[in-house]
Amino acid sequence: MEEFLFAASNFGFPVVVASYLLIRIEPTLKNLQKSIALLTFVIAKQSEIDIKQAQQIIEFGRESEFYK
């Protein structure tokens, strides 16, 4: 608790709160990213899209050759 007060006094309360929230939310964001990738593969398989094309969608987004 003492470290938190020291950081808040030196860096400002908004910076400390934003840093804390980013640290706490990071694992959740990584889990969401994995879930989205998995769902992309499931949808690709159901739509009979090639797995390589699904990987391109995940890696490059709409910039891939699949959308051109």
KAWO-V940239 format. One record per helix or strand of 3 or more residues. SS is the DSSP state (H for helix, E for strand). FROM is the first residue (numbers start at 1). TO is the last residue. If there is no record, write none. Layout:
SS/FROM/TO + SS/FROM/TO
//
This chain:
H/2/11 + H/13/46 + H/51/63 + H/65/67
//
